[in-house]
Amino acid sequence: MDLVIQTLNRKRAEILGAIKRHEAQIAQAKHDLAHINATLKILDGPSDGSRAYIVSQGFFAKGEIAEICQRHLADGPLNTRELAERVMAEKGLEITDTPLRNSVVYKVVQALRHARRRDAVRMLEKRKGCCVWSTRTHEGSG
């Protein structure tokens, strides 16, 4: 009887080990599949015919967006959308391309929030869902 129990315990451990290996393979396969699906989504685009853009990290040089925004804010307060359009114009991007503009707006917000933490800019108010920004020298303008 002890030999039977010992054999069954060894077989159980063997099967449990196989299950764990298979679960790890399944987890890796799911991870790989998620990356393939994401790549296909970028390459194929949305099924509704619209275009989705992702302005990647390397599209702008480090600090470039904040520098462009601060230069334009030197003339007075502007909202996030206006700043994004000026950044796009300087980079030669099509301003009427709404998905691309929305992506740049997001990057502008990130850059300006970082600049605000460094005390380089200030958010004056929110107007119609858009933040209005200024440099420290134009705080009361607008």
SULMO-V655291 format. One record per residue. D_FIRST is the distance of its C-alpha to the first C-alpha in whole Angstrom. Layout:
D_FIRST
D_FIRST
This chain:
0
4
5
5
6
9
10
11
12
14
15
16
19
20
21
22
24
26
27
29
30
32
33
35
36
37
39
41
42
43
45
47
47
49
51
52
53
55
57
58
59
61
62
63
64
64
64
67
69
70
69
67
68
66
68
66
66
68
71
73
73
72
74
76
76
77
80
81
81
83
85
86
86
88
91
89
86
84
81
78
79
82
81
78
81
83
80
79
83
83
80
82
79
80
81
81
77
75
72
73
75
72
70
73
74
70
70
74
72
70
72
75
72
71
75
75
73
75
78
80
80
80
79
82
81
79
81
80
76
78
78
81
81
84
84
85
89
89
87
90
91
90
